[in-house]
Amino acid sequence: MRPQKITFGEMREMGVRGVLIYCADYRCSHHVALSADRWSDEVRLSDIETKFVCQTCGRRGADVRPHFDWNRPTVPAMGYR
């Protein structure tokens, strides 16, 4: 059994509005950043981990973590001229 993680409500109280979702297969390492607005305050991050299926490798399961830099502006990628 996986340890229970914080709730989305507790996460929002810390000012965090997004989550990072990592594929459960350490060899795949696919990840995505999502807004946490779709989940209610009483749901734990660990409650939703089994519901994800990796779109890269097809494995079910994920590691869901708070995305502490969600509100930080991104730096545009450098391009070639």
Phi and psi restraints in degrees (value plus and minus 20) as a CYANA .aco file:
   2 ARG   PHI     -99.0   -59.0
   2 ARG   PSI     127.6   167.6
   3 PRO   PHI     -85.4   -45.4
   3 PRO   PSI     127.9   167.9
   4 GLN   PHI     -95.6   -55.6
   4 GLN   PSI     117.7   157.7
   5 LYS   PHI    -121.9   -81.9
   5 LYS   PSI     158.2   198.2
   6 ILE   PHI     -85.0   -45.0
   6 ILE   PSI     143.8   183.8
   7 THR   PHI    -105.5   -65.5
   7 THR   PSI     143.0   183.0
   8 PHE   PHI     -84.4   -44.4
   8 PHE   PSI     -53.5   -13.5
   9 GLY   PHI     -82.3   -42.3
   9 GLY   PSI     -64.2   -24.2
  10 GLU   PHI     -83.8   -43.8
  10 GLU   PSI     -57.9   -17.9
  11 MET   PHI     -85.2   -45.2
  11 MET   PSI     -63.6   -23.6
  12 ARG   PHI     -85.9   -45.9
  12 ARG   PSI     -53.4   -13.4
  13 GLU   PHI     -81.9   -41.9
  13 GLU   PSI     -47.4    -7.4
  14 MET   PHI    -102.6   -62.6
  14 MET   PSI     -23.0    17.0
  15 GLY   PHI      68.6   108.6
  15 GLY   PSI      -7.9    32.1
  16 VAL   PHI    -115.2   -75.2
  16 VAL   PSI     107.1   147.1
  17 ARG   PHI    -134.2   -94.2
  17 ARG   PSI     -20.8    19.2
  18 GLY   PHI    -154.5  -114.5
  18 GLY   PSI     145.8   185.8
  19 VAL   PHI    -150.0  -110.0
  19 VAL   PSI     133.4   173.4
  20 LEU   PHI    -126.5   -86.5
  20 LEU   PSI     110.1   150.1
  21 ILE   PHI    -132.8   -92.8
  21 ILE   PSI      97.3   137.3
  22 TYR   PHI    -128.9   -88.9
  22 TYR   PSI     116.7   156.7
  23 CYS   PHI     -76.8   -36.8
  23 CYS   PSI     121.2   161.2
  24 ALA   PHI     -89.8   -49.8
  24 ALA   PSI     -37.9     2.1
  25 ASP   PHI    -108.0   -68.0
  25 ASP   PSI      89.6   129.6
  26 TYR   PHI     -80.5   -40.5
  26 TYR   PSI     -43.6    -3.6
  27 ARG   PHI     -96.0   -56.0
  27 ARG   PSI     -46.3    -6.3
  28 CYS   PHI     -97.9   -57.9
  28 CYS   PSI     -72.2   -32.2
  29 SER   PHI      39.8    79.8
  29 SER   PSI      -0.5    39.5
  30 HIS   PHI     -87.9   -47.9
  30 HIS   PSI     121.6   161.6
  31 HIS   PHI    -168.4  -128.4
  31 HIS   PSI     140.7   180.7
  32 VAL   PHI    -168.0  -128.0
  32 VAL   PSI     129.2   169.2
  33 ALA   PHI    -124.5   -84.5
  33 ALA   PSI     111.2   151.2
  34 LEU   PHI    -150.7  -110.7
  34 LEU   PSI     133.2   173.2
  35 SER   PHI     -90.2   -50.2
  35 SER   PSI     121.9   161.9
  36 ALA   PHI    -110.8   -70.8
  36 ALA   PSI     -15.1    24.9
  37 ASP   PHI     -83.4   -43.4
  37 ASP   PSI     -42.7    -2.7
  38 ARG   PHI     -95.5   -55.5
  38 ARG   PSI     -35.7     4.3
  39 TRP   PHI    -125.5   -85.5
  39 TRP   PSI     122.7   162.7
  40 SER   PHI     -97.8   -57.8
  40 SER   PSI     144.0   184.0
  41 ASP   PHI     -81.0   -41.0
  41 ASP   PSI     -52.5   -12.5
  42 GLU   PHI    -102.5   -62.5
  42 GLU   PSI     -29.3    10.7
  43 VAL   PHI     -96.9   -56.9
  43 VAL   PSI     114.9   154.9
  44 ARG   PHI    -109.0   -69.0
  44 ARG   PSI     129.1   169.1
  45 LEU   PHI     -77.1   -37.1
  45 LEU   PSI     -58.2   -18.2
  46 SER   PHI     -87.6   -47.6
  46 SER   PSI     -42.1    -2.1
  47 ASP   PHI     -86.5   -46.5
  47 ASP   PSI     -47.9    -7.9
  48 ILE   PHI    -120.6   -80.6
  48 ILE   PSI     -25.2    14.8
  49 GLU   PHI     -81.5   -41.5
  49 GLU   PSI     -54.9   -14.9
  50 THR   PHI     -98.7   -58.7
  50 THR   PSI     -30.0    10.0
  51 LYS   PHI    -105.5   -65.5
  51 LYS   PSI     -31.4     8.6
  52 PHE   PHI    -110.2   -70.2
  52 PHE   PSI     124.4   164.4
  53 VAL   PHI    -145.6  -105.6
  53 VAL   PSI     105.1   145.1
  54 CYS   PHI     -84.6   -44.6
  54 CYS   PSI     109.2   149.2
  55 GLN   PHI     -99.7   -59.7
  55 GLN   PSI     -28.1    11.9
  56 THR   PHI    -112.9   -72.9
  56 THR   PSI     -71.0   -31.0
  57 CYS   PHI    -129.9   -89.9
  57 CYS   PSI     -33.5     6.5
  58 GLY   PHI      65.7   105.7
  58 GLY   PSI     -17.7    22.3
  59 ARG   PHI     -95.3   -55.3
  59 ARG   PSI     120.3   160.3
  60 ARG   PHI    -106.9   -66.9
  60 ARG   PSI     120.0   160.0
  61 GLY   PHI      90.5   130.5
  61 GLY   PSI     129.1   169.1
  62 ALA   PHI    -173.7  -133.7
  62 ALA   PSI     145.8   185.8
  63 ASP   PHI    -129.3   -89.3
  63 ASP   PSI      97.3   137.3
  64 VAL   PHI    -125.2   -85.2
  64 VAL   PSI     106.8   146.8
  65 ARG   PHI    -152.4  -112.4
  65 ARG   PSI     131.1   171.1
  66 PRO   PHI     -82.4   -42.4
  66 PRO   PSI     122.4   162.4
  67 HIS   PHI    -122.1   -82.1
  67 HIS   PSI      71.3   111.3
  68 PHE   PHI     -86.3   -46.3
  68 PHE   PSI     -41.4    -1.4
  69 ASP   PHI    -119.7   -79.7
  69 ASP   PSI      -1.5    38.5
  70 TRP   PHI     -74.1   -34.1
  70 TRP   PSI     -61.7   -21.7
  71 ASN   PHI    -109.7   -69.7
  71 ASN   PSI     -22.9    17.1
  72 ARG   PHI     -93.9   -53.9
  72 ARG   PSI     110.5   150.5
  73 PRO   PHI     -83.9   -43.9
  73 PRO   PSI     122.2   162.2
  74 THR   PHI    -106.0   -66.0
  74 THR   PSI     130.2   170.2
  75 VAL   PHI    -109.8   -69.8
  75 VAL   PSI     108.4   148.4
  76 PRO   PHI     -81.6   -41.6
  76 PRO   PSI     124.0   164.0
  77 ALA   PHI     -87.0   -47.0
  77 ALA   PSI     125.5   165.5
  78 MET   PHI     -99.1   -59.1
  78 MET   PSI     122.0   162.0
  79 GLY   PHI    -136.4   -96.4
  79 GLY   PSI     147.9   187.9
  80 TYR   PHI    -116.7   -76.7
  80 TYR   PSI     128.3   168.3
